[in-house]
Every structure is written in structure tokens, then in C-alpha cells.
Amino acid sequence: MHVTMIAAMARNRVIGTGQGKIPWSLPRDREHFRNFTKGKHLLLGRVTYEEMSGWFSDHTPIVLTRRVDYQPEGGKAAHSVEESLTLAAEDGARELCICGGAHIYQAALPYTDELHLTLVDTEAEGRVLFPDYEGGISWEKVSEESFPADEENPHTMTFLHLQRKSPSSLRPSRMHWG
Ligand SMILES: NC(=O)c1ccc[n+]([C@@H]2O[C@H](COP(=O)([O-])OP(=O)(O)OC[C@H]3O[C@@H](n4cnc5c(N)ncnc54)[C@H](OP(=O)(O)O)[C@@H]3O)[C@@H](O)[C@H]2O)c1
């Protein structure tokens, strides 16, 4: 199972306001997110999943929750990252894409092979932060592409694609996921 992660964060690592919103409106990044996740199995925290309700027409959401009786519409509930990987593998997926929020990024980072970060060139207000992805994990840059602000996109943004340099001891292959 290949594990990818996609997130957009400000210079100060803010990814959310804390009131259920993303602190910017960037159509170019929304399109990037849609293109990257299309047709994939996604792992989302229960909070993010409910905020994005109605969005998953072409995806298979797996929702991380501690609730035992939670039934996400059109998807499955998981109670740990390991369980989500098993569920995706049982479903025939070759990739699980981690889509946030902060709690889920933190929990899934040790399993992540590839990181697709949108670096939004602003100091955003908000208390939901992307984890310290460089602390303890080495990444290699695969590509980096920047777009200046324009009429529709009020901030410069950089699409950064990173690959993990060395597999973690939590690699799913060690645990017999395909
Ligand atoms: N900029 C971006 O790219 C981006 C992307 C996605 C989200 N966001 C932001 O992130 C915000 C939400 O982030 P968040 O951290 O508050 O919520 P979250 O990660 O979406 O969901 C948190 C919920 O996930 C479940 N959970 C968390 N850790 C778990 C674990 N170890 N095992 C089992 N279940 C677990 C719990 O659900 P239960 O309460 O059901 O037990 C918890 O309440 C959104 O409002 C949005 O602003 C930003």
C-alpha cells in the first residue's frame, strides 16, 4: 500500500481556522486537490469528513473516529491508521491518500511515503496546524512549482512534492499489506 498525504499550509504551518474553515480561498489549490485525490481511497478525520460532506462523489472515504457506531455515508469507519490501511487493502486499493485534518496528519505521518504540500505564502490566522513533518523524517524533493498571486488566487502558492528518503519501521509492507 502506497501512502500519500496532501495538505495546504501557511508559512506559520496554519491549515485551519479552528472554526471549521480553511483560512484562504484558492481555486488553483482546490483544483490541485481535486485532481490529486480523484478516484482514490482517502483517509480523513471525522471532523474534516463532516465538513466536506457531499464532496465525495468520486472517492472512497475512510473516516478515522473513536466512535464505535459511526457509519460514514459511502465509506467506512476506521479506529486507527493501521485499520484504515487494512480496509483500503481489502478493498483492492493500491494507494491511501491522507487528507487531514491536523490530528490525522499527525497520526498518519509515520506511515507516509509521499507528501504533497501546498505552501501558501501568508501568515494565516488559525489554531489548526500541520505537524512538524521534518522532525525525525528525511524527505527528498521530487518537484516544486510556484504560482504568483493573481485575481482569483490572492496568495502566491508553491506545490511541493516530497518523497520519504528511508522507509519507516511502520511501513505497511512489513505488516503484510499489499
Ligand atoms: N489546509 C488543509 O489542507 C486542510 C485539510 C484538511 C483539514 N483542514 C482543517 O483541519 C480542521 C480539522 O482538523 P482537526 O484536527 O480538528 O480534526 P480531524 O483531524 O479532521 O478529525 C479529528 C477527529 O478524528 C478522530 N481521531 C483523531 N485521532 C484519532 C485516532 N488516533 N484514532 C481514532 N480517531 C481519531 C476523532 O473523531 P471522533 O471525535 O469521532 O472520535 C477526532 O475528533 C478542519 O476544520 C480544516 O480547517 C485543513
The ligand as an ORCA input file, in Angstrom:
! r2SCAN-3c Opt
* xyz 0 1
  N      -5.427     23.056      4.787
  C      -5.631     21.745      4.611
  O      -5.020     21.108      3.748
  C      -6.649     21.037      5.463
  C      -7.068     19.733      5.121
  C      -7.997     19.103      5.952
  C      -8.482     19.754      7.076
  N      -8.049     21.016      7.367
  C      -8.500     21.723      8.580
  O      -8.405     20.848      9.665
  C      -9.544     21.033     10.504
  C      -9.890     19.761     11.228
  O      -8.755     19.233     11.887
  P      -8.889     18.552     13.305
  O      -7.540     18.110     13.708
  O      -9.662     19.481     14.191
  O      -9.898     17.337     13.032
  P      -9.724     15.990     12.164
  O      -8.308     15.544     12.217
  O     -10.353     16.187     10.833
  O     -10.663     14.984     12.954
  C     -10.475     14.771     14.341
  C     -11.297     13.566     14.735
  O     -10.707     12.370     14.199
  C     -10.838     11.313     15.139
  N      -9.493     10.917     15.559
  C      -8.411     11.710     15.724
  N      -7.342     10.993     16.079
  C      -7.751      9.703     16.129
  C      -7.106      8.484     16.440
  N      -5.798      8.437     16.772
  N      -7.817      7.332     16.413
  C      -9.126      7.349     16.075
  N      -9.811      8.500     15.770
  C      -9.117      9.644     15.797
  C     -11.692     11.844     16.282
  O     -13.032     11.623     15.861
  P     -14.241     11.353     16.905
  O     -14.454     12.653     17.602
  O     -15.390     10.936     16.025
  O     -13.771     10.243     17.820
  C     -11.363     13.328     16.245
  O     -12.360     14.132     16.821
  C     -10.642     21.468      9.561
  O     -11.564     22.277     10.228
  C      -9.926     22.228      8.476
  O      -9.909     23.587      8.811
  C      -7.156     21.668      6.580
*
